[in-house]
Structures are given as structure tokens and as C-alpha cells.
């Protein structure tokens, strides 16, 4: 009877074969972490078109394989966002200020479609999910250690095939001073993905008690610290905070929560007081850090002026002299004013709510993405499109395994009580 109960529970929590979903996870992992982003240090239009075609094919694949469906309300919101930005484009192009560009249209449409998806309640195996994480994290550690050893042929390989955003100088400089940027080319991208992987490591460690994940988490913290940038320091602070909160969420402890938070704040304050030049560079420089992004005299001064002239934003058009990187919030404000972000946020939250079962991990992931948005437009960055699917399926597998384990324990206990009764 106990065996029958466990079989029934397994059929409830785990449905269907894992092969197709597992293949999707592997493909997304490859696209996020290992897919080349340049050739001879340059991003070719052919490569970019191929990448976005693959992202669109991923959405179709999820639908055709019956792994996902469109959620009606979010699909309507996506359509509203598309039409709103189209109208904004007509005003800007019609005035002669800008020109229409598929480079603006395709990313936002793909993101809106992806955020409209709701995955079917099927989990890949937790063991498979942890094995995928093992492989990715080991590759990252070996890759970064090799890069920091300044092996010339390896550095040239990275510059040639993993330069980001045509910024050959930034990638070269990162390698020259030993920044562990992995395949992400620049420090803000690396900090974002390290924080996302750190969150998965924390979930596996606390939920499945895989102690090696703690070692991976420490390595990710170390790599993030070595990035030495405003984005990396923000990610580092968030990673430490999320680990503390994870401990209190998943473990029983008598230590009040405010004590570790107070210690973390004290250490942060000491750091800021001891290194005032870092504070100056992070927050008040008009060429670096958050100051360059959000001060009126920074990189986005022209963006602010164009939004004053066109409150609906520039839509799918390109206006010469504007900056379209380094801050997601400003990019969305430039493209569609406040309404653009007001539509993207509920789309993103709905995607997370439907596809990330653990409420704590869901909120933590949203926090990570919002911190990422401080330094680059993560909603519409192509690697993030694959990462959203990757994270949701891996996290769901871990949550599903935990739920299944708890259900089996309850089922076994009921069987034992019934037998004794």
C-alpha cells in the first residue's frame, strides 16, 4: 500500500517524460553561458540575426512541444505594449528625428512574448538540474582561473569570440587587469549572471542539502568581488543579503534576523568610510558608476532631453546621439516613457509567478533582475531571454523535488499510522 501511495504521489507531482524539457534546459544553458558573441572581436549582423531567430524558435518550440502556453491577460498586455511603442515610433520617425530599426523591435517583442508564457506543470529531474549546474559552475571556475593566469592564447580566444556589444576595448581591459568576466565580455553582464547562478546554488544548498553548492557560491562571490565595478558591488551586496535571508527562510535558528543584517550594514559602512574614492567613483562620477547613468549631466543627458520632446518615447526607432546601454530603466524610459516600464514589470512578475513555484526564490529572482537593470537592460538582452527559461525550469525542478519528498514522507506516515491503527 505504501508503494502504491508513493507511485500515486509521483504521478501527481511529476508528469510525462523529461527528455524534451531537459533538452531545452541544456540548449538554454549553452546559449546563455557558452554561445560565442563575436567573431574576431566584432559582433556581426548575421550572428545577431541568428541569435534572435533562435530565441524566437525557442518560444515556438515550447509551444509546439506542449511545454508552455500563452497566458491570456499577459498576451493582451504584450500586444498593448507592441502597439504603444509602434505609435511612439510613428511620431518620432514622422518628425524626422529618428529612423525605424528592427534592432529595437525584435528584442522587445521577443521579451513580451516570452513573459506571456506559462510552463506546463512538469518538472525536469532534480538530479539532472543539479548536474547541469555542476557542469556550468565547474566550467566557469576553470575558465576564470585560466583567464586570470593570463595565458595569451586563451585571452586571444576570449577576445575573438566573446567580446560583448562590439566593445573590444572593454573586454581586452577586463582580461588585462584580471577581471573574471567568463564569456560575458564585460563586468556588468558577468555580475548579473553570477548573481543568478548564486541564487540557484543557494536554493539547491538549502532545499536539497547539496554542500558542494556552498563552495560554488563562495567562488561566485569571489569572482563578483574581483569585477570591481558599481554593478558588481551592488550584485555582491544583494548576493550576501539573499544568502542570509535564505538561511532564515529554510533553516530554523534562534538568532534574530536583524543581527546579521546589522553586521552586514556595519561592514558596508566601514568599507564606504575607509574608501571614499570608491564612493566618489561609484555615485558621483559622470563617466563611471551609477553617477554616469543617473545624473542629469551623465551619459543619458540626451536621452532625458528626447523624452521631454517625445513623452511617449522613441519606440522602435533609433535616434542618433542617444545611449542604449548601461541602464535598463533609462533605456525603457527612452523607448516608451513610464508606460513602457509599467507594462514590462507586470509582464515579468506574471511570468515569475506562474513559472517559479517557490515564493521566496521568485521574489529573490525579481530582486536580482531589478538590480541588474541598474547597469544594463536585462529584460531585452538576448542572453537573458534564454536565462529566464533556464532559471525557471531549474528552480522548478528543485522545488518539485522538495515538494515530492515532503509529500512522500507524509504519505508514508499516513500509511504507517493506518497500519498501526
KENU-704805 format. One record per residue: y, x, z of N, C-alpha, C in turn. Coordinates in steps of 0.2 Angstrom, whole numbers, plus 5000, padded with zeros to 4 digits. Last residue first. Layout:
YXZYXZYXZ...
//
This chain:
500849855065500949785068500249745067500449965059500349965066500449895069500749925046500049945048499949945055502149905047501749845045501049865047502550035050502649985055502249925054502250095038501950115044501950065050503050025029502350025028501950045035504250065034504149995034503349985034504250205031504250175038504050105039504150205018503650225021503650205028505450145015504850115013504250135017506250245020506250185023505650145021505850355012505750355019505750295022506250305000505550315001505450315008507650295001507350235000506550245002507950435002508050395008507750325007507550474989507250504995507350455001508450394982507750384981507350414987509650454985509550384987508850364986509450584981509650574988509450504990509350564967508850594971508850584978510650504964510050464963509450494967511450624967511550554971510950514971510950704957510950724964510950664968511350624945510650644947510550664954512650614946512250554947511550574949513050744944513150724950512750654951512650754930512350804935512450774942513350654924512650654924512350694929514750694927514450634929513750624929514750824921514850814928514550754930514550794907514150844911514150834918515650714904514950684904514450734908516750804907516650734910515950704910516450904898516350914905516350854909516850864886516150874887515950874894518250854889517850794886517150804887518550984892518550934897518150874895518651044880518051064884518051014890519850984875519150964872518550984876521050894884520750964882520050954880521550784890521450784882521150854880521550804903521250734901521150744893522150924906521450924906521150854903523451004901523250934900522550924900523751124915523651104908523351034908524251124929524351184925524151174917524150994934524751034936524851094931522850954931523350934927524050964929522051004942522051044935522651014931522350914951522650974952522651014946521650804945522450804946522750864947520350854946520650844940521450844940520150854960520150914956520450914950520350714963520750764966520750834962519150674956519850644954520350694957518250734964518250754957518950734954518350664976518550734976518650764969518050534973518750554975518850624974516650564970517050534965517850544966516150614982516150654976516650634971516250494989516650554991516650604985515450404982516150384983516550454985514250434970514450454977515250444978514150404956513950354961514250374968515050404943514950444948514850404954515350294934514850344932514750394937516350204938515650174935515150234934517350284943517050234947516350214945517650364932517350394938517050344942518150264923517650304921517250334927519250214931518750174930518150214927520050334931519750314938519150264936520450344918520050394921519650374927521150224917520550234912520150284915522150244926521650194927521050194923522750354919522550364926522050304927523250304906522750354907522350364914524250214909523650194906523150244907525250304915525050244919524450204916525450394905525050414911524850354915526150304896525550344894525150364900527250264904526750214902526050254900528150364904527750354910527250304909527950444888528350414893527850404899527050494878527150424879527550404885527250634877526950594871527050524872527950674888528250694882527950644876527050634898527750614898528050614891525950714894525850644894526550614894526550844897526350834890526250754889526850834911527350834906527150824899525450824916525950774917526550774912524850944911524650884909525150834910525551094907525651044912525450974909525151194898525351214905525451164910525851134882525351164886525551174893526851104873526251054874525751084878528551104871527951144874527451094875529651094856529351074862528751114864530051144844530351174850530151144856529651004834529751074834530251094841528550884837529250894837529350974838527350784831527450854833528250864832526650624835527050674831527150734835526050524842525650564839526050614834527350514854526750484851526350534848528550544861528450564854527850544850529250414871528950474869528850494862530050304874529350294873528950354872531350364875530950344881530250334880532050484867531550434865531050414871532950554874533150524867532650464865532250594885532850554886533150514880531250664879531050604882531750554884532050774875531750724869531550664872532350834887532850804883532650754877531050874891531450824895532050794891530750964882530350904882530750854886531751064884531751024878531350964878531151114897531851084896531951044890529951174900529951104897530651074897530151294905529851294898529951224895531651264915530951294914530751284906532651194921532851254917532251294914532051104929532451074923532651134918530451144934531151154935531451134928529051144930529351084933530151084934528651264925528351194922528851144924529151364932529251364924529051304921528651334944529351334943529551324935527351364945527551294944528251284943527251524935527051474941527351404939528651584926527951594928527851534934529951574922529551604917528751604919530751534932530751494927530351524921530151534949530251574943530251524937529851464960530551464958530651504952528451464964528851404964529551404961527851594962527451534961527851474960528751694965528451684958528151624957529051664978529651664973529351654966527851684984528151614984528651604979527751814982527251774978527551704978528651864990528751874982528251834979528251845003528751805000528851804992526951865011527051875004527551835001526951815024526851885023526951905015527151675022527651715025527651795024525951645015526651625012527151675015525051675025525051705018525751705015525351595035525451665036525451695029525051465029525751485031525851555032523651475027524051475022524851485023523251485041523151545037523551535030523751355045524051415048523951475044522851275037523651275036523951335039521651315042521751325035522551325034521851265055521751335054521851355047521951125053522551165056522451235055520651095048521251085043521851125046519851125059519851175053520451165048520551025067520451095069520351135063520350895063521050925062521050995064519050855065519250875059519850905058518250915080518750865077518950895070516550945081517150975081517650935077515350895081515750865086516450895086514450825066514750885070515250855076513350795054513650775060513850835064513750805036513450835042513750805048514550745026513750745025513450775031515850755030515650695026514850695027516150875034516150825039515950755036515850955023515450965029515550905034516850905014516150885013515650895019517950955020517850885020517150865019517751095017517751065024517650995025517751085003517151105007517151085014519051045001518450994999517851015002519751155005519851095008519251045007519351254996519151265003519251195007519751194984519051204985518951214992521151194986520851124986520051134987521451334986521651284992521251224992521051354973520751394979520851354985521951284965521251274965520851294971523151354969523051284970522351264970522751484964522951474971522851394973522651454950522051474954522151464962523951424947523451374946522851394950524651534950524851474953524251424953523451674951523951634947524151574952522251764952522951774954523451744950520951774951521351754945522051764946520251804963520451864958520851844952520051674967520551714971520751774966518951644959519551604958520151644962517951724963518251734956518951694955517751684976517951744975518251754968517351554973517951564977518251634976516151584967516651544963517351554967515451644977515551684971516151644967515251534986515651594988515851634982514451454978515051434979515551484982513251534977513651524971514351494973512951524990513051584988513451584981512651384991513151414995513351484993511551374983512151344981512751374985510451414991510751464986511451434983510151304998510551355001510851404996510051144996509851204992510351264994510151015001510051075005509751135002510550904994509850924993509650984997511850885000511450824999510650844998512451015001512450965007511950905006512151074989512051104995511951055001512650984979511951004979511751034986514050984983513650914983512850934983514351114981514451084987514051024988514151124967513751164971513851134978515151034962514451014961513951064966516251104966516151034969515451014968516151214958516151224966515951154969516351164946515751184947515651194955517751134947517251084946516551104948518351264950518351204955517851154954518051324938517751354944517751294949518851244929518151244929517751274935520151294934519951224934519151214934520151434932520251404939519951334939520051434918519551464922519551434929521251384914520651354912520151374917522151484920522151414922521551374920521851604914521651594921521651524923520951604898521551614902521351584909519551614893520051644890520651654894518351564897518851514896519551544894517151624899517351614892517951574891517851724913517251694909517451684902518951784919519051714916518451684912519251874931518651844929518751784926520452004927520351934929519751904927520652144924520052124928520052054931521752174916521852184924521252154928521152154904521352224905521452234913520852024903520252064904520552134906522151974903521651954908521051994909522652024891522952044898522452034903521851954882521752034882522052054889522251824884521551844885521451914886523651844881523451824887522751844889523551884867523851924872523651914879522951774861522651834861522851884866523051624860523451664865523051734866522451524854522751574850523151624854521751454864522451424861522851474857520851584870521051514870521751504867519451684864520251684865520351604865518151714862518351664867519051674869517851804852517551744851517751694857518651924854518551894847518351824847518651944868519251934865519151904858517251964870517551914873518251894869517052084862516652024860517051964863517852174869518052154862517652094860517152174881517852154881518052134874515952244876515952174879516652144879516452364873516152324868516152244870516952414886517352404880517052354875516852354901516352384896516752364889517452324914517752354908517352394903516952264925516752334924517052364918517252134922517752174927517552244927516252094914516952094911517352144916515152094922515152144917515852154914515551994931515452064934515452114928515551884922516151904925516151974928514151874918514751884913515351914917513551854931513351914927513951934922514151734934514251784938514051854935513851644923514551664925514651724929512451644924512751674918513451694919512251584936512051654935512351684929512851454933513151494938512951574937511851414923512551414921512951464926510651404930510751444924511451464923510951314941510751384942510851434936511251204933511751234937511551304939509951174929510451184924511051224927509251154941509051214937509651234931509851044945509951104949509751164945509350954935510050964936510251024940507950964937508250984931508950994932507950904950507750974949507951004943508350774947508750814951508550894951508250704931507950734937508350784941509450584926509050644925508750664931509450404929509650474931509150524928510250264923509750304923509950374925511150144921510950174927510250204926512250194907511750154910511450184916513950234909513250254908512850204911515350174900514950164906514250184905516850224892516050224893515850214900518150244892517950174891517150174892518350384891518450354898518250274898518050394877517650424882517750394889519250334872518550304870518050334876520250424877520250354879519550324877519850544871519850534878519850464880519950514857519350534860519250524867521350494857520950434855520250454858521850614860522050564865521550504863521350704850521150714857521350654861521950634838521250644839521050654846523450644838523050584838522350594840523750784838524050744843523550674844523250824826523150864832523350824838523750744816523050724819522950764825525450704817524950764817524250734820527050674809526450654812525850704812528550754815528050744809527350724813530250714821529550744821529150724815531450664817531450714822530750754822531550564808531650624805531550684810531450434812532050464813532150534811530050414809530550374806531250404806529450484820529450514813529950474808529850404831530050474830530050504823529350274828530050284829530350364828528050304826528450274820529150284821527650344839527650394833528050374827527650224846528150284848528150334842526650164839527350134839527850194840525550244844525750234837526450214835525650224858525850284855525950284847525250084858525850104860526050174858523950094852524450054848525150074851523250164862523250194855523850154851523450084873523650154873523750184866522649974869523349964870523750034870521450034868521750004862522449994863521250064882521250114877521550094870521149934887521749974889521750034884520049884881520649854879521249894881519149964887519149974880519849944877519249924900519449994899519550004891518649794899519349804901519649874899517249824894517749784890518449794892516449984892516749934897517349894894515250024881515950014882516049964887513750114887514050054884514850054885512450234886513050204888513250144884511250254881511350284887512050264890510750214868510750164873510850204880510950304858510350314862510250264868512150254854511550244849510950254853513050304864512950234862512350214859512850434863512750404870512650334869513250464850512550474852512450434859514650434850514150394846513450404849515050534859515150464861514750424857514650644851514350634857514450564860515450634840514750624839514450614845516650674845516650604843515850584842516350804848516550764853516450694851516150854835515550854839515750804845517450844830516950804827516350794831518050934838518250864839517750814836517451054832517351034839517550964841517851044819517151044821517051024828519251064820518951004817518250994819519251204826519451144829519251074827518651274815518251274821518551214826519651254805518951224804518551224811520751314810520751244810520051214809520251444822520351424815520351344815521051544833520651484833520851454826520651724834521051664831520651604831519851824837520451814841520851754839518751814828519251874828519951864832518851654832518451704828518951754827518551544847518951584842518551624837517751494855518351454854518751484849515951464857516551504855517151464854515151384871515351374864515951424862514951394884514751444880514951444873515351284892515351354895515251404890515451164885515951174890515951254891514251174876514951164874515551184878513251184886513351234881514051234878513351054893513451124896513551184892513050974882513750974885513851034889511751004880512251014875512951014878511150974893511151034890511651054885511450834893511750874898511750944896510650794882511450784882511750824887509450814887509650854881510450844880509350724897509350794898509550834893509350604890509850624894509950694896508050624883508650614879509350634883507150634894507250684889507850684885506750554903507350594905507550634899506250374901506250444900506850484901506550244914506550274907506450354907507350254929507150214924507050254918507350254946507350304940507050264935507450154955507950204955507950244949506350074953506950044954507550094953505250164952505450124946506150084946505250204965505450254960505650214953504850084972505550114973505750164967503550074967504050024965504750044966502950194972503050184965503550134963503050164986503450224983503550214975502150054986502850044988503350104985500950114983501250064979502050054980500850194994500950224987501250174982500650105004501250145004501350174997499450045000500050005000500650045000
//
